[in-house]
Amino acid sequence: MPIRQLSETMINQIAAGEVIERPASVVKELVENALDAGAGKVEIVTAGGGLSLIRVTDDGSGISEPELALAVARHCTSKLSDDIHDIRSLGFRGEALPSIGSVARLSIRSRTASGDSAAEIGIEGGRVLPVKPAAANRGTTVEVRDLFFATPARLKFMKGERAESSATGDVVKRIAIAFPAVRFTLAGADRSTLELPATGDTPDGRLARVAQVMGKDFPDNAIPIDAMRDGVHLAGHVSIPSYTRANALQQYAYVNGRPVRDKLIAGAIRGAFADVLPRDRHAVTVLFLSLDPATVDVNVHPAKADVRFRDPGLVRGLIFGAIREALAGAGIRAATSGAAGMMAAFRPGTAPYAHPGPTAGHRSYEAAYHASGFSGFDHGSNLARSPQRPLDMGDARQPRNGFAENEQAAFDTGPVASADARAGITEPAEALLGMALGAARAQVHENYIVAQTRDSLIIVDQHAAHERLVY
C-alpha cells in the first residue's frame, strides 16, 4: 500500500485515542479550558455517566465569533507562546476540542464581554458545521452528546454509569483543590449534586477547599508543609500517621497548579511515611510544587497527567525531607475521628453499652445489640446464655453496670509490678496510675492492652507499641 496523507478526521480520531479515554477525560479537558479562560464559576452537567451528555458552562472571557472555527481546528491555541518551555496554563496542545468532536457530537456556544451577541459552532463525528448566531450570557457553554458514537468499539471498554460518574466526580474534585477561588457544581442524571463553593485564594481558603473535598476532619488531622530548596517550593498538608487510608486515592499532587499523577512524587511520599505506617496503609496528602516552568516538562503525554523534572533528585529529596521533618516535629497523637468514635462507644447511653431500665431486663440489652449492628450476635439464641453477652448483666430487678468501679473491683489484682520487676525493683500500683500509660489491667483479643490511670482508661495496640519501641 502506498504512503498517503491521512484525513484530518482520521488524525483527530487517532489523537482522541490518547486524549479522550473516558467521559471523565472530556470533563477534565473542558474544565481546564474554562479555568484558562479565567472563569470564576464552572457548572458541569452529565447524563448516562457522561456518555449521553456532558455540558460545561463557565463565565470566563469567551471566544469571539471569528475565532470559533479556529477553536475546533487541530493545534490551534491561545495559551502557548513561541517558547515551548514556558507553559503557564493547563492546556496548550490544541488537541482536545477537535479530538472530542471527531468521536462525538460537539457544540460550542460562546460570547465575549465586549460582544453584542453569542455565536455557536458544531462538530458531528469530525464534520464541522457552519458558525451561526446564538443567545447566551458572557462565557462559554460546551455540550458533548453521544460520546464515542463515531467509534463504537470504544464503547465496549466503558464501565457502568455509576463508575463513570464517580470517575468524573474525582476529576472535578482533583482540579477544584488547586482553584479554591472558583465555584464548582457537578450535577448528574440521578439528581445528585456536588457543590464546592469558592473559599478564596488564601491559606485558610485553600485549607477550607481541601476540607470540602477530603472531609471536614482532615484539617484537624493534618500537618502543614512549607519548604524551599534551590528554587523549588513545596507547600500543602500531610496526614498524621494515625490518620490513613487503605489506598492512595487521596494523595493529591500539583505542579505549578496542574494536577498530576507522578511516580516520583508518590514514591517520595511512600518513603517518607515508610517508618511510621504499616505496609497496607497510605497517608492522605495534598502537596503543591511551584518551580520554574523551564525546569519541568509537562508535554510528556497528551493527557498531561505525567511530568518530568530536570532535577528529579532535588524534587524527591525536598518532598522526602520536608515530610520527615514535619512528622518529627508534630510528635505522636491519635486521629480525632478514631478517638471520637471510641469515646462515643464508651459514653453512657450509647449502644451497645446502653444500660437498660429497671424493668427492661435482658430484652433491652438484646435490642441494644440489634441496634448497634453487632455482627457477632446470635439472633436465634438467648442473650443471657450467649457468649457475646455484656459482662454480668444481672437480672431485671437488679441490673448491673459492667463497667462500673464496683463491678471492676473483682478484676483488681492489687499492686502491679513495673518492667523493672525482673531486676527486683517493684513500684506500688498508685505510682503506676500516675504514669502516662497507667497500670495494665487486661488484654483483649491478644492485641489490645487495657490500662488504668487515676481518671481514665487507656487502650493500647500492643503491636503498634512494640513497633514504636523498636523504631
Residue pairs with C-beta under 8 A, 6 or more apart in sequence:
6 14
8 74
8 126
9 102
9 125
9 126
9 127
11 74
12 74
12 98
12 99
12 101
12 102
12 126
13 99
13 102
13 103
13 126
13 150
13 151
15 74
15 95
15 98
15 99
15 102
15 302
16 99
16 100
16 102
16 103
16 151
18 301
18 302
18 303
19 25
19 29
19 95
19 96
19 99
19 302
19 303
20 26
20 29
20 99
20 100
20 103
20 147
21 303
22 50
22 158
22 159
22 164
22 167
23 46
23 49
23 50
23 51
23 54
23 147
23 158
23 164
23 167
23 168
24 50
24 164
24 167
24 168
24 170
24 171
25 303
26 50
26 54
26 100
26 104
26 144
26 147
27 44
27 46
27 50
27 54
27 56
27 168
27 171
27 172
28 171
28 175
29 91
29 96
29 97
29 100
30 54
30 56
30 96
30 142
30 144
31 42
31 44
31 56
31 171
31 172
31 175
32 90
32 91
32 175
33 90
33 91
33 96
33 97
33 140
33 142
34 42
34 56
34 58
34 60
34 140
35 42
35 60
35 90
35 175
35 179
35 182
36 60
36 79
36 89
36 90
36 91
37 58
37 60
37 61
37 62
37 139
37 140
38 60
38 61
39 58
39 59
39 60
39 139
39 182
40 59
40 181
40 182
40 183
40 198
41 58
41 59
41 182
41 183
41 185
41 198
42 56
42 57
42 58
42 182
42 183
42 184
42 185
43 56
43 57
43 58
43 184
43 185
43 187
44 54
44 55
44 56
44 168
44 172
44 184
44 185
44 186
44 187
45 53
45 54
45 55
45 57
45 186
45 187
45 188
46 53
46 54
46 55
46 165
46 168
46 186
46 187
46 188
46 189
47 53
47 188
47 189
48 161
48 189
49 158
49 159
49 160
49 161
49 162
49 163
49 164
49 165
49 168
50 147
50 164
50 165
50 168
51 146
51 147
51 148
51 155
51 158
51 161
51 164
52 145
52 146
52 147
52 189
53 143
53 144
53 145
54 143
54 144
54 145
54 147
55 141
55 142
55 143
55 144
56 141
56 142
57 139
57 140
57 141
57 142
58 139
58 140
58 141
59 137
59 138
59 139
60 139
60 140
61 112
61 113
62 110
62 111
62 112
62 113
62 115
62 138
62 139
62 140
63 71
63 108
63 110
63 112
63 140
64 110
64 112
64 115
64 119
65 115
65 119
65 131
67 78
68 108
68 110
68 119
68 120
68 121
68 131
69 121
69 128
69 131
70 76
71 97
71 108
71 121
72 97
72 98
72 101
72 106
72 108
72 121
72 123
72 128
73 94
73 98
74 94
74 95
74 98
75 93
75 94
75 95
76 94
77 91
77 92
77 93
77 94
79 89
79 91
79 92
80 87
80 89
80 92
80 94
84 299
85 293
85 294
86 293
86 294
87 293
87 298
87 299
88 256
88 293
90 257
90 258
90 304
91 304
92 299
93 299
93 302
93 304
95 302
97 106
97 108
97 142
98 123
100 106
100 144
101 123
101 124
101 125
101 126
101 128
102 123
102 125
102 126
102 150
103 125
103 147
103 148
103 149
103 150
103 151
103 154
104 125
104 144
104 145
104 146
104 147
104 148
104 149
104 150
105 122
105 123
105 124
105 125
105 144
105 145
105 146
105 149
106 122
106 123
106 124
106 142
106 143
106 144
107 120
107 121
107 122
107 123
107 142
107 143
108 120
108 121
108 122
108 140
108 141
108 142
108 143
109 118
109 119
109 120
109 134
109 136
109 140
109 141
109 143
110 118
110 119
110 120
110 136
110 139
110 140
110 141
111 117
111 118
111 119
111 136
111 137
111 138
111 139
111 140
112 138
113 138
117 133
117 134
117 135
118 133
118 134
118 135
118 136
118 137
119 131
119 132
119 133
119 134
120 131
120 132
120 133
120 134
120 136
121 128
121 129
121 130
121 131
121 132
122 128
122 129
123 129
125 149
125 150
126 150
148 154
148 155
148 158
158 164
161 189
165 188
165 190
168 186
169 186
169 194
170 249
172 184
172 186
172 194
172 196
173 194
173 196
173 213
174 252
174 259
175 184
175 259
176 182
176 184
176 196
176 209
176 212
176 213
177 209
177 210
177 213
177 252
177 254
177 259
177 286
178 254
178 257
178 258
178 259
178 288
179 257
180 198
180 199
180 200
180 201
180 205
180 206
180 208
180 209
181 198
181 199
181 200
181 201
181 205
182 198
183 196
183 197
183 198
184 194
184 195
184 196
185 193
185 194
185 195
185 196
186 193
186 194
187 193
187 194
196 209
196 212
196 213
197 212
199 205
199 206
199 208
199 209
199 212
200 208
207 219
207 237
210 218
210 219
210 237
210 286
211 218
211 219
214 250
214 284
214 286
217 335
217 336
217 337
218 237
218 239
218 243
218 284
219 237
220 336
221 239
221 240
221 242
221 243
221 284
221 335
221 336
221 337
222 237
222 238
222 239
222 240
222 243
222 284
223 237
223 238
223 239
223 240
223 326
223 327
223 329
223 330
224 236
224 237
224 326
225 234
225 235
225 236
225 237
225 238
225 287
225 322
225 323
225 326
226 234
226 235
226 322
227 233
227 234
227 235
227 318
227 321
227 322
227 325
228 234
229 314
229 317
229 318
230 311
230 314
231 291
231 292
231 295
232 289
232 290
232 291
232 295
232 314
232 315
232 318
233 289
233 290
233 291
234 287
234 288
234 289
234 290
234 318
234 319
234 322
235 287
235 288
235 290
236 285
236 286
236 287
236 288
237 285
237 286
238 269
238 283
238 284
238 285
238 286
238 287
238 323
238 326
238 327
239 283
239 284
239 285
240 327
240 330
240 333
240 335
241 273
241 276
241 277
241 283
241 327
241 332
242 332
242 333
242 334
242 335
242 338
243 284
243 335
243 337
243 338
244 277
244 281
244 282
244 283
244 284
245 281
245 282
245 283
245 284
246 280
246 281
246 282
247 282
248 266
248 282
250 282
250 284
250 285
251 266
251 269
251 282
251 283
251 284
251 285
252 259
252 285
252 286
252 287
253 259
253 260
253 261
253 262
253 265
253 266
253 285
253 287
253 289
254 260
254 287
254 288
254 289
255 262
255 289
255 291
255 296
255 298
255 307
256 289
256 290
256 291
256 293
256 296
257 288
258 298
258 304
258 307
259 305
260 305
260 306
260 307
261 305
261 306
262 306
262 307
264 309
264 312
264 315
264 316
265 287
265 289
265 315
265 316
265 319
267 316
268 315
268 316
268 319
268 320
268 323
269 283
269 285
269 287
269 319
269 323
270 282
271 320
272 319
272 320
272 323
272 324
272 327
273 282
273 283
273 323
273 327
275 471
276 327
276 471
277 283
287 319
289 315
294 310
295 309
295 310
295 311
296 307
296 308
296 309
296 310
297 307
297 308
297 309
297 310
298 304
298 307
300 306
300 307
300 308
309 315
332 468
342 459
344 350
345 353
346 353
346 403
346 457
348 354
348 355
351 368
351 369
351 371
351 372
352 365
352 368
352 369
352 371
352 372
352 374
352 390
353 368
353 390
353 402
353 403
354 364
354 368
355 399
355 401
356 363
356 364
356 365
356 368
356 399
357 364
358 396
358 397
358 399
359 396
360 396
360 399
361 395
361 396
361 399
362 382
362 383
362 384
362 393
362 396
365 383
365 389
365 390
365 393
366 383
369 377
369 383
369 388
370 377
370 379
374 388
376 388
377 383
377 386
377 388
378 386
378 388
383 389
384 393
390 402
391 402
391 403
391 407
392 400
392 402
392 407
393 399
393 400
393 402
394 400
400 407
401 407
411 441
411 442
412 441
413 441
414 429
415 426
415 427
415 428
415 429
416 429
416 432
416 439
416 440
417 426
417 427
418 425
418 426
418 427
418 432
420 426
420 427
429 439
432 438
432 439
433 439
433 452
433 453
433 454
434 453
434 454
435 453
437 451
437 453
437 458
437 460
438 451
438 452
438 453
438 454
438 456
438 458
439 451
439 452
439 453
440 449
440 450
440 451
441 450
441 451
441 452
442 449
442 450
443 449
443 450
443 462
444 450
444 459
447 461
447 462
447 463
448 459
448 460
448 461
448 462
449 459
449 460
449 462
449 465
450 457
450 458
450 459
451 457
451 458
451 459
451 460
452 458
